[in-house]
Amino acid sequence: ALQNLIKNFHDHHYQPRWEIRSAGIVIRFSNCPFRSLIADTDFFCQLDVLAIEQHTGLTASKIDSQRLKSQHHCQFVLTSK
């Protein structure tokens, strides 16, 4: 499920990566396609959370967001429900 999720986000140009940390699985997006809208609303981040939860069956929470030049980096942690 996680590999399919990563592939889906990759196909939509999010430049996703995942890693395991002590807090749980962390998914990082290096290129959010909605970066120009994120400054105004958190709506698209919530859609990403829902998509992650639907595909993995885990609870997802946004833990970080940074804007660097033309890119927007986001991180989500996945934990058991």
N, C-alpha and C positions, 0 to 999 in steps of 0.2 A: 504494500500500500504506500509506503513512504517513497519508494523509488518511482512509482507511477505519479505521485504527487509532485515530486521534484521534476520529473520529465514534463508534466503539464505546465508548471510554472516556467520551466526553461523554454518551452514552446511559445510562451507568451512574453519572452524577453525579460524576465525578472532577474536573470543571472543568479539562480538559487544555489545555495550550499547548505549542507547540514553537518552537524557534529554532535558528539555526545559530551555533555558536561555533567558535573555533579548535580546540577539542578534539573537535568533531563535532556531531552533531545532539543537542540537549538537549530532552527531554520533561519538562514540569513539571506536576504535579498539585496544584491548589490545594485540593482537597477529597477526601481519601482516605476512601472509605466505611467502611474498616476501622480508622479512627483510634483508636477506643476499645480495639482489640485490639493495636495496633502496639507499645504500651509493653511488652507481654508477649512478643511474638514477632516475628521478621522473616519469618515464613512467607508472609504475604500480599504482602510486597514481592518475595519470590522468585517468587511466582506472576505478579506484574506483569512482572518481568523476562522470564519465560518467554513470556508473551503478546506482549510487545513483540518479542522475538526471532522468534517464530513468524510474526508478521505482516510483519516487515520483512526478515528474513533477515540482520540485522545483530546484532552482539554488543551487549548492553545491560548497563550497570552502574549501580547506585544510587550517586549521588555526594553526595547531601545529603538531609536530612530535618529538618524543624523543626515544632514544635508551637506554634501561636500561637492563644491563646484556644480557640475551638471548632473551629478548622481545623488540618489537618495537611498541610504542604507537602512534597512529595517531588520530587526531580530525578533523572533517569536520562540517561546519555550513551550515544549509539549510535555504534559504530565498526565498521569493516569487519572481517570475520572473517579 
